[in-house]
Amino acid sequence: MNKRTINLIFLAASSKKIILLCIFILFILIQTGYSQEKIILKNADKLQGEIINGESVRKATGNVQFTQGNVDVYCNSATQYLTSNRVELIGNVKIYQDTLSLFTNKAVYFGNERRAICEGVVTLKDPNATLRANGGYYLFNESKAVFSGDVIIINPEYRITSDNLTYLRNTEDSFAKGNVIVTTDSAIIKAENIDFYKRQGKTFAFENVSIESDSSIITSDTLTNYSNEGKSIASGNVKINDLNNNATVYGNYLENYENTNYSFIEGNAKLIQIEKENDTLFLYSVKMEAFRNKPEYYVATDSVEVIRGEFLSKCGLAVYSTSLNEVDESINLAIEPIVWQENLQLTGDSIYAELYDRELKTIYVKKLSALANSKNSFLVIHNEEKYFSDRYDQITGTDITIYFEDENIKKVDVSLNSKSIYFLYEDKKANGLNIAEGENMFIYFDDEQKVSKIRIDEEPVGQYVPEVMINSVSLTLPGFHVRDDKPERR
């Protein structure tokens, strides 16, 4: 490369730098000139001038009007500082910019920044919304209002109240802090901090959040509401109150779909439905789904625990349902379910409990032959006499149905492969045991929850074992297993 070529390259590079520098200087000059556009006095009934701290000042009174570009200012009296390009406005202050109207009683307008600080109650109006507050400022170049003190913004589709609020006119976005309440046609959202994106239909709420709709109230640490979809996502200390059936659900994460009355909650999920003290339902699981269309029902999955008075249960899947009359209920348990009811223990592939008027009436236990590792249904009755606490009446079969009266067992029906062991007593002394089996068995209980009669329809086989020979037979049926890991309230 010769010397002339090198010089041409150097000149080209230098020219490019000079052009960029000129563009930058021109931009600065334009911005400076724009920002320093002078405020022009258009009208005043009375005008006088003076020098304050070395700066020329004009004091105008009566029908005062100023203008700066597309901003027009009106007031009763004003003090204009010519060098610093600002005006102090007093009395019936009105500022207009295109479709914007700003009203207050006292303000300072800074011409270099095109900013108005309102020192008293201020009202802002544009075609999209009306704002009122105890004070604040407005940036005309940015179309941005920053208001504080009893702020309210009203739109035909929403209303926001808060302690502080920033409003962006070009996008209709609002950023509110302190005692914020957003009211729309579909919900009321409360929080300490809310970012409201009106055109996107999104609301982000933080700290002490609650959202109230027709069927529920949700509280949480954070919440995102999608109003166009009728959807809310909440996280952190989540609680949902079902307004239809006095149920409350807790967890770590929630998605709620208001249009379909469906929600699910994950992470230490807990449902509490309060009736009377002994009728309160506690339902625990990893995940819980709520279907709130009538009749309502809840689906709990993974590490499920159920507590309803003396009715206790554990399983992998539970469905709790209410009826249309809102007093009858059912609980369907699956995936290795176990139920305790006072001194009863019940296991099977599937367990279904019916409650009428809040009282347990019937429990159905089913063997699901198509299920892998299917097991016979099994009922264990623990003897509550302390001297015979190691003796358990047992009933097993394909299916078991248990009938209750006043929460006490009255009858047990066993279908197919029926077997039973029950111990006998006389004057509170052990008196041997009975072993029975057959195709269909019907077992009746007395008021003391002891077997009073057994009836077997097909192929009955029975054996009485005296107390002195009790060690000569097995005291348990195949599949017998007593568990003491009953769930507890928490």
Residue pairs with C-beta under 8 A, 6 or more apart in sequence:
35 112
35 113
35 114
36 85
36 111
36 112
37 68
37 69
37 111
38 68
38 85
38 111
39 66
39 67
39 68
39 73
39 80
39 85
39 86
39 87
39 109
39 111
40 66
40 67
40 68
41 47
41 58
41 60
41 64
41 65
41 66
41 80
42 65
42 66
42 67
43 63
43 64
43 65
44 60
44 61
44 62
44 63
44 64
44 65
44 78
45 61
45 62
45 63
46 60
46 61
46 62
47 58
47 59
47 60
47 61
48 58
48 59
49 56
49 57
49 58
49 59
50 57
50 59
51 57
52 81
55 81
55 82
55 83
55 84
56 81
56 82
56 83
57 79
57 80
57 81
57 82
58 79
58 80
58 82
59 77
59 78
59 79
59 80
60 77
60 78
60 79
60 80
61 76
61 77
61 78
62 76
62 77
64 74
64 75
64 76
64 77
64 78
64 89
65 72
65 73
65 74
66 72
66 73
66 78
66 80
66 87
66 109
67 73
68 111
68 114
69 114
70 97
70 98
71 95
71 96
71 97
71 114
71 140
72 95
72 96
72 97
73 87
73 89
73 93
73 94
73 95
73 96
73 109
74 92
74 93
74 94
74 95
74 96
75 89
75 90
75 91
75 92
75 93
75 94
75 107
76 90
76 91
76 92
77 89
77 90
77 91
78 87
78 88
78 89
78 90
79 87
79 88
80 86
80 87
80 88
81 87
81 88
84 112
85 110
85 111
85 112
86 108
86 109
86 110
86 111
86 112
87 108
87 109
87 111
88 107
88 108
89 106
89 107
89 108
89 109
90 105
90 106
91 105
91 106
92 105
93 102
93 103
93 104
93 105
93 106
93 107
93 118
94 101
94 102
94 103
95 101
95 102
95 103
95 107
95 109
95 116
95 138
96 102
97 140
99 126
99 127
100 124
100 125
100 126
100 143
100 169
101 124
101 125
101 126
102 116
102 118
102 122
102 123
102 124
102 125
102 138
103 122
103 123
103 124
103 125
104 118
104 119
104 120
104 121
104 122
104 123
105 120
105 121
106 118
106 119
106 120
107 116
107 117
107 118
107 119
107 122
108 116
108 117
108 119
109 115
109 116
110 116
110 117
113 139
113 141
114 139
114 140
114 141
115 137
115 138
115 139
115 140
116 137
116 138
116 140
117 136
117 137
118 135
118 136
118 137
118 138
119 135
120 134
120 135
121 132
121 133
121 134
121 135
122 131
122 132
122 133
122 134
122 135
122 136
122 147
123 130
123 131
123 132
124 130
124 131
124 132
124 138
124 145
124 147
124 167
125 131
126 169
128 155
128 169
128 172
129 153
129 154
129 155
129 167
129 172
130 153
130 154
130 155
131 145
131 147
131 151
131 152
131 153
131 154
131 165
131 167
132 150
132 151
132 152
133 147
133 148
133 149
133 150
133 151
133 152
133 165
134 148
134 149
134 150
134 151
135 147
135 148
135 149
136 145
136 146
136 147
136 148
136 149
136 151
137 145
137 146
138 144
138 145
138 146
139 145
139 146
142 168
143 168
143 169
143 170
144 166
144 167
144 168
144 169
145 165
145 166
145 167
145 169
146 164
146 165
146 166
146 167
147 164
147 165
147 166
147 167
148 163
148 164
148 165
149 163
149 164
150 161
150 163
151 160
151 161
151 162
151 163
151 164
151 165
151 176
152 159
152 160
152 161
153 159
153 160
153 165
153 167
153 174
155 172
155 198
157 184
157 185
157 198
158 182
158 183
158 184
158 196
158 198
159 181
159 182
159 183
160 174
160 176
160 180
160 181
160 182
160 183
160 194
160 196
161 179
161 180
161 181
162 176
162 177
162 178
162 179
162 180
162 181
162 194
163 177
163 178
163 179
163 180
164 176
164 177
164 178
165 174
165 175
165 176
165 177
166 174
166 175
166 176
167 173
167 174
168 174
171 197
171 199
172 198
172 199
173 195
173 196
173 197
173 198
173 199
174 194
174 195
174 196
174 198
175 194
175 195
175 196
176 182
176 193
176 194
176 195
176 196
177 192
177 193
178 192
179 192
180 189
180 190
180 191
180 192
180 193
180 194
180 205
181 188
181 189
181 190
182 188
182 189
182 190
182 194
182 196
182 203
182 205
183 189
184 227
186 213
186 227
186 230
186 258
187 211
187 212
187 213
187 225
187 227
187 232
187 258
188 211
188 212
188 213
189 203
189 205
189 209
189 210
189 211
189 212
189 223
189 225
190 205
190 208
190 209
190 210
190 211
191 205
191 206
191 207
191 208
191 209
191 210
191 223
192 206
192 207
192 208
193 205
193 206
193 207
194 203
194 204
194 205
194 206
195 203
195 204
195 205
196 203
197 203
197 204
201 226
201 227
201 228
201 229
202 224
202 225
202 226
202 227
203 223
203 224
203 225
203 227
204 222
204 223
204 224
205 211
205 222
205 223
205 224
205 225
206 221
206 222
207 221
207 222
208 219
209 218
209 219
209 220
209 221
209 222
209 223
209 234
210 217
210 218
210 219
210 220
211 217
211 218
211 223
211 225
211 232
211 234
212 218
213 258
214 243
214 258
215 242
215 243
215 244
215 258
215 261
215 292
216 240
216 241
216 242
216 243
216 256
216 258
216 263
216 292
217 240
217 241
217 243
218 232
218 234
218 238
218 239
218 240
218 241
218 254
218 256
219 237
219 238
219 239
219 240
220 234
220 235
220 236
220 237
220 238
220 239
220 254
221 235
221 236
221 237
222 234
222 235
222 236
223 232
223 233
223 234
223 235
224 232
224 233
224 234
225 231
225 232
226 232
229 257
229 259
230 257
230 258
230 259
230 260
231 255
231 256
231 257
231 258
232 254
232 255
232 256
232 258
233 253
233 254
233 255
233 256
234 253
234 254
234 255
234 256
235 252
235 253
235 254
236 252
237 252
238 250
238 251
238 252
238 253
238 254
238 265
239 248
239 249
239 250
240 248
240 249
240 254
240 256
240 263
240 265
240 290
241 247
241 248
242 248
242 249
242 290
242 292
242 296
244 292
244 294
244 296
245 273
245 296
245 322
245 326
246 273
246 274
246 275
247 271
247 272
247 273
247 281
247 298
248 271
248 272
248 273
248 274
249 263
249 265
249 269
249 270
249 271
249 272
249 288
249 290
249 298
250 265
250 268
250 269
250 270
250 271
250 272
251 265
251 266
251 267
251 268
251 269
251 270
251 288
252 265
252 266
252 267
252 268
253 265
253 266
253 267
254 263
254 264
254 265
254 266
255 263
255 264
256 262
256 263
257 263
260 293
261 291
261 292
261 293
262 289
262 290
262 291
262 292
263 289
263 290
263 292
264 287
264 288
264 289
264 290
265 287
265 288
265 290
266 286
266 287
266 288
267 286
268 284
268 286
269 284
269 285
269 286
269 287
269 288
269 300
270 282
270 283
270 284
270 288
270 490
271 281
271 282
271 283
271 284
271 288
271 298
271 300
271 320
272 280
272 281
272 282
272 283
273 280
273 281
274 280
275 281
275 358
276 358
278 309
279 308
279 309
279 358
280 308
280 309
281 306
281 307
281 308
281 320
282 305
282 306
282 307
282 308
282 489
283 298
283 300
283 304
283 305
283 306
283 307
283 318
283 320
284 300
284 303
284 304
284 305
284 306
284 487
284 490
285 300
285 301
285 302
285 303
285 304
285 305
285 318
286 301
286 302
286 303
287 300
287 301
287 302
288 298
288 299
288 300
288 301
289 298
289 299
289 300
289 301
290 296
290 298
291 297
291 298
291 299
294 324
295 321
295 322
295 323
295 324
296 321
296 322
297 319
297 320
297 321
297 322
298 319
298 320
298 321
299 317
299 318
299 319
300 317
300 318
300 319
300 320
301 316
301 317
302 316
303 316
304 313
304 314
304 315
304 316
304 317
304 318
304 333
305 312
305 313
305 314
305 487
306 312
306 313
306 314
306 315
306 318
306 320
306 331
306 333
306 487
307 313
307 487
307 488
307 489
308 331
308 355
308 360
309 360
309 407
310 340
310 341
310 342
310 407
311 331
311 339
311 340
311 341
311 353
311 360
312 339
312 340
312 341
312 486
312 487
313 331
313 333
313 337
313 338
313 339
313 340
313 351
313 487
314 337
314 338
314 485
314 487
315 333
315 334
315 335
315 336
315 337
315 338
315 351
316 334
316 335
316 336
316 337
317 333
317 334
317 335
318 331
318 332
318 333
318 334
318 337
319 330
319 331
319 332
320 329
320 330
320 331
320 332
321 329
321 330
321 331
321 332
322 328
322 329
323 329
323 330
327 356
327 357
327 358
328 354
328 355
328 356
328 357
329 354
329 355
329 358
330 352
330 353
330 354
330 355
331 352
331 353
331 355
332 350
332 351
332 352
332 353
333 339
333 350
333 351
333 352
333 353
334 349
334 350
334 351
337 347
337 348
337 349
337 350
337 351
338 345
338 346
338 347
338 483
339 345
339 346
339 347
339 351
339 353
339 363
340 346
340 486
341 360
341 363
341 404
341 407
341 409
342 407
343 381
343 382
343 383
343 384
343 449
344 379
344 380
344 381
344 382
344 402
344 409
345 379
345 380
345 381
345 382
345 482
345 483
346 363
346 365
346 377
346 378
346 379
346 380
346 400
346 402
347 365
347 375
347 377
347 378
347 481
348 365
348 366
348 367
348 375
348 376
348 377
348 378
348 400
349 366
349 367
349 368
349 371
349 374
349 375
349 377
350 365
350 366
350 368
351 363
351 364
351 365
351 366
352 363
352 364
352 365
352 366
353 360
353 362
353 363
353 364
354 360
354 361
354 362
354 363
354 364
355 361
359 404
359 406
359 407
360 404
360 407
361 403
361 404
362 401
362 402
362 403
362 404
363 400
363 401
363 402
363 404
364 399
364 400
364 401
365 377
365 379
365 399
365 400
365 401
365 402
366 377
366 399
367 374
367 375
367 376
367 377
367 398
367 399
368 374
375 479
376 396
376 397
376 398
376 417
376 479
377 396
377 397
377 398
377 399
377 400
377 414
378 394
378 395
378 396
378 400
378 477
378 479
378 480
379 394
379 395
379 396
379 400
379 402
379 412
380 392
380 393
380 394
380 480
380 482
381 392
381 393
381 394
381 395
381 409
381 422
381 449
382 389
382 392
382 482
383 389
383 391
383 392
383 393
383 423
385 425
385 428
388 423
388 425
388 430
391 423
391 430
391 475
392 476
392 480
392 482
393 420
393 421
393 422
393 423
393 451
394 419
394 420
394 421
394 422
394 476
394 477
394 480
395 412
395 414
395 418
395 419
395 420
395 441
395 443
396 414
396 417
396 418
396 419
396 420
396 477
396 478
396 479
397 414
397 415
397 416
397 417
397 418
397 419
397 441
398 415
398 416
398 417
399 414
399 415
399 416
400 412
400 413
400 414
400 415
401 412
401 413
402 409
402 411
402 412
403 409
403 410
403 411
403 412
403 413
404 410
408 445
408 447
408 449
409 445
409 449
410 444
410 445
411 442
411 443
411 444
411 445
412 441
412 442
412 443
412 445
413 440
413 441
413 442
413 443
414 420
414 440
414 441
414 442
414 443
415 439
415 440
416 439
416 440
417 439
418 436
418 437
418 438
418 439
418 440
418 441
418 456
419 435
419 436
419 437
419 441
419 477
420 434
420 435
420 436
420 437
420 441
420 443
420 454
420 477
421 433
421 434
421 435
421 475
421 476
421 477
422 433
422 434
422 451
422 454
423 430
423 432
423 433
424 430
424 431
424 432
424 433
424 434
425 431
425 450
430 467
430 470
431 467
432 464
432 465
432 466
432 467
432 469
432 470
433 464
433 465
433 470
433 473
433 475
434 454
434 462
434 463
434 464
434 465
435 462
435 463
435 464
435 465
435 473
436 454
436 456
436 460
436 461
436 462
436 463
437 456
437 460
437 461
437 462
438 456
438 457
438 458
438 459
438 460
438 461
439 456
439 457
439 458
439 459
440 456
440 457
440 458
441 454
441 455
441 456
441 457
442 454
442 455
442 456
442 457
443 451
443 453
443 454
444 451
444 452
444 453
444 454
444 455
445 451
445 452
446 452
454 462
456 462
463 473
465 472
465 473
